[in-house]
Amino acid sequence: MEPLHTDLSILSKFNFEKAPVGIKFLFFKPEGIEQLDKKLAICEMIKESQERDTPFYMTKDNEDCFGAVTLGMVETPPFAEAGEIGYELGIFKEVRANSRIYNYLPKIHKGVVNYVVFARLGKLTFEPDLLILTTTVRQAEIIFRAMDHLSGGPRESKTTGVFSCAWLFTYPYQTGKVNYTVTGLHFGSKAKQVFPEGLILICVPFDWIPILAQGLKEITWDLPGYKEGAEKFKVGEKKMLERLAKKAQNP
């Protein structure tokens, strides 16, 4: 694995209640890192990493939900692809609705990923493929604005009510797009009580991690407009628009 050279120290300024987690997808077994000693859903491994002092890696033998499916570690059971699981759990009226999801669910080709390394910020020693942030709404606004600052956006969220791990892990890795969702919207992680409800989960792929770090160093975290109060802001906004309109008359 490539040693960590991206400066992520700016993230400590957030004082996250739940630490950011770096993730690495590997074909070969990582050296110097211990294997997870239990079975968990891959969404639970985020929480496990946040609570551990050392990195760990998982294989298909450690995953007891469907994360190993989206990572291409195991085949999708035919009864699952037929939509029977979501129907049995009462999530979908008919199997056809659940089955349709598998037509567009992101999935890594079989055998490409054999090991997945997890390490929380502070214990992260490698360049991550993904950086998963568990944030409040206020923290998420700063994070997205830091990336918008350099790119202009747009911000997009793509997910499904089941199999949310596919959109949190595989989709950003494959597309290079930042993806986010709200905890409590997805059946598996909600039933397993992995996260408190109402937090923003943001997955930043490797393309965007340096952009995020740079943007956080450059932006004003607490914009004046957020502190002025609504009425004062509206007065200032009106004056600004008038000034720009007048300036535009003589470009």
FITORFI-683319 format. One record per residue (C-alpha): x, y, z; residue number from 1. Coordinates in pm, 1 decimal. Each point is the difference from the previous one (the first is absolute). Example, Ala and Ser with C-alpha at 12.3 -4.5 7.8 and 13.67 -1.06 7.14 Angstrom:
         px         py         pz   dofi
     1230.0     -450.0      780.0      1
      137.0      344.0      -66.0      2
This chain:
         px         py         pz   dofi
        0.0        0.0        0.0      1
      115.3      351.7      -77.4      2
       95.8      181.9      323.3      3
     -219.3      291.6       98.9      4
      135.2      324.7     -143.2      5
     -321.5      204.0      -20.3      6
      -15.2      240.1      293.6      7
     -333.2      -71.6      169.4      8
       82.2      181.7      324.4      9
     -253.2      273.0      -84.6     10
     -277.8     -252.0       68.5     11
       89.3       -0.9      370.8     12
     -136.9      354.1       15.2     13
     -350.6     -144.9      -18.6     14
       32.9     -193.2      327.6     15
     -218.3     -272.4     -150.3     16
     -191.3     -206.1      253.6     17
       54.6     -297.6     -230.7     18
      338.9       -8.2     -169.5     19
       39.7       -1.7     -379.9     20
       92.9     -342.3     -135.4     21
      242.7      -73.0     -283.1     22
      -62.3     -308.0     -213.0     23
      227.3     -188.0     -239.9     24
     -103.2     -267.9     -251.2     25
      268.1     -260.8      -68.7     26
       57.1     -306.0     -214.9     27
      292.4     -122.3      212.5     28
        1.8      -51.9      376.2     29
      128.7      310.1      184.1     30
      315.1      -32.6      207.2     31
       27.1      108.3      361.1     32
     -377.3       27.5       54.4     33
     -213.8     -243.2      195.3     34
     -315.2     -162.4     -132.8     35
     -329.9       87.4      162.6     36
      -75.5     -266.5      259.5     37
     -377.7       -7.5      -39.5     38
     -280.9        0.3     -253.4     39
     -174.3      331.6      -70.2     40
     -196.6      172.4     -270.7     41
      227.7      234.1     -193.2     42
     -192.1      303.7      130.9     43
       76.4     -122.7      353.4     44
      368.9       -5.9      -89.4     45
       -6.1      379.4      -29.6     46
     -115.3       18.9      361.4     47
      249.5     -270.4      101.2     48
      285.4      200.0     -151.8     49
     -111.8      319.7      173.8     50
       24.6     -177.1      333.9     51
      332.8     -181.3      -59.0     52
      352.9      122.0       64.1     53
      147.0     -212.3     -278.8     54
      -85.6      -53.2     -367.2     55
     -142.1     -333.4     -112.1     56
      -86.5     -176.2     -322.4     57
     -299.1     -209.4      -94.7     58
      -56.9     -280.6     -248.5     59
     -318.3     -163.6     -127.1     60
       11.7     -222.8      308.2     61
      -42.3      300.7      229.0     62
     -305.6      145.6     -175.2     63
     -339.3     -134.1      104.5     64
     -234.5      218.2     -205.1     65
       19.9      101.1     -369.0     66
      305.3      223.8        0.4     67
      207.5     -286.7     -137.8     68
     -242.9      -16.4     -292.2     69
       43.7      361.4     -107.6     70
      378.3      -36.9       34.8     71
       -4.5     -301.1     -234.0     72
      129.9     -234.3      268.8     73
     -295.1     -239.1      -28.3     74
     -280.6      -60.6     -246.5     75
     -347.9      137.5       57.6     76
     -232.3     -279.7      116.2     77
     -267.0      -51.6     -269.8     78
     -283.4       28.9      254.7     79
      136.8      341.0      102.1     80
       18.1      122.9     -359.0     81
     -352.3     -129.8      -49.6     82
     -109.9      245.1      270.3     83
     -104.8     -253.6      260.2     84
      191.5      152.3      294.9     85
     -156.9      345.6      -16.0     86
     -341.1     -156.9      -50.0     87
       40.1     -233.5      299.8     88
      107.8      293.3      217.7     89
     -307.2      200.2      -97.4     90
      197.0      277.7     -169.2     91
     -151.2      -50.0     -346.5     92
     -355.6      -83.0     -103.5     93
      118.6     -246.9     -262.6     94
      329.7     -167.3      -81.1     95
       19.9      185.1     -332.6     96
       71.4      331.9      174.0     97
      289.6     -143.6      198.7     98
      128.6     -196.2     -299.5     99
       17.9      311.8     -215.7    100
      267.5      147.9      226.5    101
      250.9     -263.8     -108.4    102
      -14.3      127.3     -358.6    103
      179.6      321.6       91.0    104
      172.9      -79.6      328.1    105
      374.5       81.9      -21.1    106
      221.2     -305.4       32.4    107
      374.2      -56.3      -33.8    108
      106.7     -280.1     -234.9    109
       44.5     -336.8      168.3    110
      339.9      -66.2      155.5    111
      137.0      352.9      -40.7    112
      -35.4       87.7      369.1    113
      104.3     -271.0      245.4    114
       89.8      214.9      299.9    115
     -134.4      327.4      136.8    116
      201.0      200.3      253.3    117
     -166.2      234.8      249.7    118
      181.7      264.6      206.6    119
     -135.9      299.7      184.0    120
      157.9      342.3      -29.2    121
      298.4       17.3      232.8    122
       85.4     -362.2      -74.6    123
       -7.7       40.4     -376.3    124
      343.4      -72.7     -149.4    125
      -94.6      -68.8     -364.5    126
     -152.8      197.4     -285.8    127
     -369.2      -94.3       21.5    128
     -217.9      -90.9     -295.4    129
     -298.6      135.2      190.5    130
      -39.5      235.6      293.8    131
     -328.8      -42.5      185.5    132
     -111.9      290.1      216.7    133
     -276.4      -21.7      259.9    134
     -114.2      356.8       54.8    135
     -261.9      234.4      131.5    136
     -185.1      216.8     -250.8    137
      215.5      300.8       92.3    138
      320.6     -197.1      -54.9    139
     -131.3     -139.1     -329.1    140
      -76.6      351.6     -126.3    141
      361.5      103.1       58.1    142
      131.1     -315.8     -166.6    143
     -213.0       40.6     -309.9    144
       74.9      371.2      -22.9    145
      372.5      -77.3       18.1    146
      -32.0     -221.0     -307.5    147
     -237.9      240.9     -178.1    148
      254.3      275.3       64.7    149
      234.6     -160.3     -252.3    150
     -239.2     -191.3     -226.3    151
     -334.8      180.8       -1.2    152
     -192.9     -318.8       71.6    153
     -259.1     -139.4      -49.6    154
      -81.5     -197.3      310.7    155
     -172.4     -330.8      -67.3    156
     -134.1     -279.0      218.6    157
      -74.1     -343.4     -139.9    158
     -121.1     -289.1      209.5    159
     -271.0     -260.1       53.7    160
     -195.6      -99.1      309.0    161
      177.8     -334.3        7.2    162
      357.0      -91.2      -92.7    163
      119.6      345.8      101.6    164
      357.2     -130.9       27.6    165
       15.6      -25.1     -379.1    166
      -51.9      374.8      -27.6    167
      230.1       86.3      289.3    168
      292.9     -220.4     -101.1    169
      -16.3     -120.9     -360.4    170
     -170.6      291.7     -175.0    171
      251.1      271.7      103.9    172
      293.7     -231.7      -67.0    173
     -118.1      -87.3     -350.2    174
     -123.8      342.0     -110.1    175
      229.5      241.8      183.3    176
     -309.9      182.8      125.8    177
      -48.6      116.8      356.3    178
     -315.8     -158.7      137.2    179
     -195.9       62.6      317.2    180
     -308.0     -111.5      186.7    181
     -179.3       45.7      333.0    182
       23.8     -264.1      269.9    183
     -329.3     -168.3       80.2    184
     -120.9      -17.0     -361.5    185
      127.7     -351.9      -73.0    186
     -150.7     -323.1      123.1    187
      309.7     -205.1       86.0    188
      199.7      258.7      192.2    189
     -316.0      125.0      171.2    190
     -103.9     -351.4      109.5    191
      354.3      -68.4      123.9    192
        6.4      338.1      180.3    193
      338.2       84.7     -148.7    194
      -35.0      379.5        2.6    195
     -213.1      250.6      187.7    196
     -267.7      141.2     -229.0    197
       36.0      335.7     -171.1    198
      374.5       11.0      -64.3    199
      148.7       62.1     -343.6    200
      218.9     -278.6     -137.0    201
      235.2      130.7     -268.5    202
      225.6     -221.0     -209.7    203
      288.4      182.8     -167.6    204
      186.6     -202.0     -267.2    205
      375.4       35.2      -42.5    206
      -37.6      252.4     -285.2    207
     -167.4      246.2      233.7    208
      192.4      -47.1      323.9    209
      280.8      248.6      -87.8    210
     -261.2      245.4     -132.3    211
     -192.1      -22.1      326.2    212
      315.2       51.3      208.7    213
      105.4      301.5     -207.0    214
     -346.9      151.0       -1.2    215
      -28.7      -25.3      378.5    216
      324.3      195.4       32.2    217
     -120.8      278.1     -229.1    218
     -364.8       62.4       86.4    219
     -151.4      204.7      279.7    220
     -158.2     -268.1      215.3    221
     -253.5      223.7      173.4    222
     -121.4      243.2     -265.0    223
     -103.9      349.8      115.8    224
     -340.6      -50.5     -160.4    225
      -71.9     -283.4      240.8    226
       64.9      218.3      305.5    227
     -175.6      324.5      -93.4    228
     -356.5     -109.4       50.3    229
     -263.7      -17.2     -272.7    230
     -102.2      367.1       -9.5    231
      350.8      143.3       -5.6    232
       99.7     -249.6     -265.5    233
     -294.4       94.3     -222.9    234
       87.6      370.0       26.3    235
      361.8      -70.7      -91.6    236
     -105.6     -230.5     -281.3    237
     -222.8      269.9     -149.5    238
      281.2      254.5        7.1    239
      237.9     -245.7     -161.9    240
     -244.0      -77.4     -281.8    241
      -57.9      369.1      -62.8    242
      374.7       62.2       -9.7    243
       60.1     -283.2     -245.5    244
     -292.4      106.5     -220.3    245
      139.4      354.1      -14.0    246
      347.9     -130.7      -79.5    247
     -140.6     -221.0     -275.0    248
     -133.9      308.8     -179.8    249
      354.9      102.3      -78.8    250
      195.0     -324.3      -41.1    251
